[in-house]
Amino acid sequence: MNGNPVGQPRPATTRLLERIFGISITELLTSPDADEDFPDVEIPRQSSPAGHELRVAIAVVTKETDVLIVCRRDEASGLTWQFPAGIVKPGTRAEAVAVRETVAETGVRCLAVRSIGSRLHPATNVRCDYVLCEYVAGDAQNADPAENADVTWIDRRRLTRFIAPDQIYRPVLDILGVTEQPTLA
């Protein structure tokens, strides 16, 4: 609390934190500046009075041939399908946010497998950190009805029926093996 290191948590606390966030306690306690495991994830280094760049962690959660998506309530554009996501606050790892937001929005527990990459989103101009996650447990449900209208698992091959391919980060399509153009449902 006074700026001194907190030390190693108790074993039971360590196990609980590792299960919740899907990453090791070492990673959870490591400064974001020391992040070498996810070199393509850009961490803002600015500390100007203007504040930090807005960043969002996007969870690409897979289960066998399916991928998890949520239908967001958006006042400007109505309903839109997308991957679970959440704001990355300064000093927070995108992987931890992706795992936390997935369970908060969908009831699905997952593990962060690796960073897919980072980009400025073409529609929102927000920095997006994409995280590949693997399903662990839970049934997909709308756990956040104020923000989402629906949650579902869909076959990866049908992803572009829900989200326009030009709105999906190309490396995400590559990892999911999505190469076909959308067909009307």
Secondary structure, DSSP 8 states (H G I E B T S, - for coil): --SS------HHHHHHHHHHHSS-HHHHHS-GGG--S-TTS-------TT----EEEEEEEEETTEEEEEEEEETTTEEEEE--EEE--TT--HHHHHHHHHHHHHS-EEEEEEEEEEEE-TTT--EEEEEEEEEEE-----S-TTTEEEEEEEEGGGHHHHS-GGGS-HHHHHHHT--S-----
